[in-house]
Amino acid sequence: VLFFQFWPVKGFQYLTPIAPPICLLAARTLVHWPNGSSLSERSRSKLQSFLRPAAVVVVAISLFAPSWARIHDSTVSRHPGGSGGRYLAGSGGVPGGREVGMWIRENVPEGATLMTIGPSMANIVQFYGHRRALGLSVSTNPLRRNPSYRPIRNPDRTLRNGDIQYLVWDIYSADRSPFFSAKLLDYADRYHGRVVFSQPAAASVGHGAAASGPAIQVIQVRP
């Protein structure tokens, strides 16, 4: 538990295997407490009959209250592009991402490299599209990035040399990172970008406003 608390690169699912033994140890504590006290058998029995149910109720309330507030908090967006960038684990996702990835797998030549706004879309492209993808927003400083992400050290030169042939713009990453979104679109204009695939928007972004126009675009570029 301490390792995953302090390890900077982790996901919520990393703690899942640790949860069962922690729950068992906590339950064991509630069941046996306060067996180790110096009270008499009769006093300890009375104390246990009161403390055990009380402890169970306290633990249940402490878990139920924040969970209920989290689920029913209207200020928390269930969308990755939502206000503040907060959403429930498992309730987010990128609508249309799988369709774009499958289109890339069927239509983009093998060996091609794509540039996305951020690493999230790059992961989707690589998972569904089976093509290499790099996030423009990934920092070149190894202390400020996930070590599994590879940065584009000189995007302009990489595009000019033809090492990247496609750009992927998505409204969800653009809502979170408008600077890198504008930068990617600028590269599209500079390197004769041509939209070869568009995925229509099917979800709200930002403060719950409905997205209009394409949600994801695949743009072919050339030097």
C-alpha positions as CSV (number, residue, x, y, z in Angstrom):
1,V,0.0,0.0,0.0
2,L,2.8,2.4,0.9
3,F,4.6,1.6,-2.3
4,F,1.6,2.4,-4.5
5,Q,0.8,5.5,-2.5
6,F,4.3,7.0,-3.1
7,W,4.9,5.6,-6.6
8,P,4.1,8.5,-8.9
9,V,3.1,6.4,-11.9
10,K,0.0,4.3,-11.0
11,G,-3.6,3.8,-11.9
12,F,-6.6,3.2,-9.6
13,Q,-6.6,-0.5,-10.6
14,Y,-3.2,-1.1,-9.1
15,L,-4.6,-1.2,-5.6
16,T,-7.3,-3.7,-6.5
17,P,-5.2,-6.9,-5.5
18,I,-4.3,-5.3,-2.2
19,A,-7.9,-4.5,-1.2
20,P,-9.1,-8.1,-0.2
21,P,-6.3,-8.7,2.4
22,I,-6.8,-5.2,3.8
23,C,-10.5,-5.8,4.1
24,L,-9.9,-9.2,5.8
25,L,-7.4,-7.7,8.3
26,A,-9.9,-4.9,9.1
27,A,-12.8,-7.3,9.6
28,R,-10.6,-9.6,11.8
29,T,-9.8,-6.6,13.9
30,L,-13.5,-5.7,14.4
31,V,-14.4,-9.4,15.2
32,H,-11.6,-10.0,17.8
33,W,-11.4,-6.5,19.4
34,P,-11.0,-6.0,22.3
35,N,-9.9,-9.6,23.2
36,G,-6.5,-8.5,24.2
37,S,-7.6,-6.2,27.0
38,S,-7.0,-6.7,30.7
39,L,-10.7,-6.6,31.6
40,S,-12.5,-9.4,33.3
41,E,-14.3,-12.0,31.1
42,R,-17.8,-10.6,32.0
43,S,-16.8,-6.9,31.4
44,R,-15.0,-7.8,28.2
45,S,-18.1,-9.7,27.0
46,K,-20.4,-6.7,27.7
47,L,-17.9,-4.3,26.0
48,Q,-17.6,-6.6,23.0
49,S,-21.4,-6.8,22.6
50,F,-21.5,-3.0,22.3
51,L,-18.2,-2.1,20.6
52,R,-18.3,-4.6,17.8
53,P,-21.7,-3.5,16.3
54,A,-20.8,0.1,16.9
55,A,-17.4,-0.2,15.1
56,V,-19.1,-2.0,12.2
57,V,-21.7,0.7,11.9
58,V,-19.1,3.5,12.0
59,V,-17.0,1.8,9.3
60,A,-20.1,1.2,7.1
61,I,-21.2,4.9,7.5
62,S,-17.7,6.1,6.8
63,L,-17.7,4.2,3.5
64,F,-21.3,4.8,2.5
65,A,-21.4,8.6,3.0
66,P,-18.5,9.6,0.7
67,S,-19.4,7.0,-1.9
68,W,-23.0,8.3,-2.0
69,A,-21.8,11.9,-2.2
70,R,-19.4,11.0,-5.0
71,I,-22.0,9.2,-7.1
72,H,-24.7,11.8,-6.8
73,D,-22.5,14.9,-6.9
74,S,-23.9,16.9,-9.8
75,T,-20.8,19.0,-10.0
76,V,-18.6,16.0,-11.0
77,S,-18.6,15.4,-14.7
78,R,-18.8,11.8,-15.9
79,H,-16.9,12.7,-19.0
80,P,-13.2,13.0,-19.5
81,G,-13.6,16.5,-20.9
82,G,-15.8,17.6,-18.0
83,S,-15.4,20.6,-15.7
84,G,-12.3,20.3,-13.7
85,G,-11.2,17.1,-15.4
86,R,-12.9,14.9,-12.8
87,Y,-15.0,11.8,-13.4
88,L,-15.7,8.4,-12.0
89,A,-13.3,5.6,-12.7
90,G,-14.9,3.4,-15.3
91,S,-17.6,6.0,-16.2
92,G,-15.5,8.0,-18.6
93,G,-14.0,6.8,-21.8
94,V,-13.7,8.5,-25.1
95,P,-16.9,8.1,-27.2
96,G,-15.9,7.2,-30.8
97,G,-12.4,6.3,-29.9
98,R,-12.8,2.7,-30.7
99,E,-14.4,3.4,-34.1
100,V,-11.5,5.8,-35.0
101,G,-8.9,3.2,-33.9
102,M,-10.6,0.5,-36.0
103,W,-10.7,2.8,-39.0
104,I,-7.0,3.5,-38.5
105,R,-6.2,-0.2,-38.4
106,E,-8.1,-0.8,-41.7
107,N,-7.0,2.3,-43.6
108,V,-3.7,3.6,-42.3
109,P,-0.6,1.9,-43.8
110,E,1.4,-0.4,-41.4
111,G,4.5,1.4,-40.1
112,A,2.8,4.8,-40.1
113,T,3.1,7.1,-37.0
114,L,0.4,9.3,-35.7
115,M,0.5,12.4,-33.6
116,T,-2.3,13.1,-31.1
117,I,-2.9,16.0,-28.7
118,G,-2.2,13.9,-25.6
119,P,-1.2,10.4,-24.5
120,S,-4.8,9.3,-23.8
121,M,-5.8,9.4,-27.4
122,A,-2.4,7.9,-28.4
123,N,-3.1,4.9,-26.2
124,I,-6.5,4.4,-27.9
125,V,-5.0,4.7,-31.3
126,Q,-2.3,2.1,-30.4
127,F,-4.7,-0.3,-28.7
128,Y,-7.4,-0.3,-31.4
129,G,-5.5,0.9,-34.4
130,H,-2.3,-1.1,-33.9
131,R,-0.3,1.9,-35.1
132,R,2.4,3.9,-33.3
133,A,1.1,7.1,-31.8
134,L,2.8,9.9,-29.9
135,G,1.2,12.6,-27.7
136,L,2.2,16.2,-28.5
137,S,1.6,17.3,-24.9
138,V,4.0,14.7,-23.4
139,S,6.8,16.6,-21.7
140,T,10.4,16.1,-22.8
141,N,11.4,16.4,-19.2
142,P,11.6,12.8,-17.8
143,L,10.7,14.1,-14.3
144,R,7.4,15.5,-15.6
145,R,6.0,12.6,-17.6
146,N,5.0,9.0,-17.3
147,P,8.1,7.0,-18.2
148,S,6.0,4.8,-20.5
149,Y,5.2,7.7,-22.7
150,R,7.6,8.8,-25.4
151,P,7.8,12.5,-26.1
152,I,8.2,14.2,-29.5
153,R,11.4,16.2,-29.0
154,N,11.1,18.3,-32.1
155,P,7.6,18.0,-33.6
156,D,8.2,20.5,-36.5
157,R,11.3,18.6,-37.6
158,T,9.7,15.3,-37.2
159,L,6.8,16.4,-39.5
160,R,9.2,18.0,-41.9
161,N,11.2,14.8,-42.3
162,G,8.0,12.8,-42.9
163,D,8.4,10.6,-39.8
164,I,4.8,11.4,-38.7
165,Q,2.2,11.0,-41.4
166,Y,-1.1,11.5,-39.6
167,L,-2.5,13.8,-36.9
168,V,-5.4,12.9,-34.7
169,W,-7.4,15.8,-33.2
170,D,-10.1,15.1,-30.6
171,I,-12.5,17.5,-28.9
172,Y,-12.0,15.8,-25.5
173,S,-8.3,16.5,-25.3
174,A,-8.8,19.9,-26.9
175,D,-11.1,20.8,-24.1
176,R,-8.5,19.9,-21.5
177,S,-5.4,21.2,-23.4
178,P,-6.4,24.1,-25.8
179,F,-2.8,25.1,-26.2
180,F,-1.7,21.8,-27.6
181,S,-4.9,21.5,-29.6
182,A,-4.1,24.8,-31.3
183,K,-0.5,23.7,-31.9
184,L,-1.6,20.4,-33.5
185,L,-4.0,22.3,-35.8
186,D,-1.3,24.7,-36.7
187,Y,0.9,21.8,-37.8
188,A,-2.0,20.5,-39.8
189,D,-2.2,23.8,-41.7
190,R,1.5,24.1,-42.1
191,Y,2.0,20.6,-43.5
192,H,-0.9,20.5,-46.0
193,G,-3.3,18.6,-43.7
194,R,-6.2,16.8,-45.2
195,V,-9.0,15.3,-43.1
196,V,-9.4,11.7,-44.1
197,F,-11.8,10.6,-41.4
198,S,-14.2,12.3,-39.0
199,Q,-16.1,10.8,-36.1
200,P,-19.2,12.8,-35.2
201,A,-19.6,14.0,-31.6
202,A,-21.9,11.9,-29.4
203,A,-21.3,13.4,-26.0
204,S,-21.2,16.6,-24.0
205,V,-17.9,18.4,-23.2
206,G,-16.8,21.2,-20.9
207,H,-19.6,22.3,-18.6
208,G,-22.1,19.9,-20.0
209,A,-22.6,21.7,-23.3
210,A,-23.4,19.5,-26.3
211,A,-20.5,19.1,-28.7
212,S,-21.2,20.1,-32.3
213,G,-19.2,19.0,-35.3
214,P,-16.7,16.2,-35.4
215,A,-15.5,14.8,-32.1
216,I,-12.4,13.2,-33.6
217,Q,-10.6,13.8,-36.8
218,V,-7.8,12.0,-38.5
219,I,-5.7,14.4,-40.6
220,Q,-3.1,13.2,-43.2
221,V,-0.1,15.5,-43.5
222,R,2.9,15.7,-45.8
223,P,6.2,17.8,-45.8
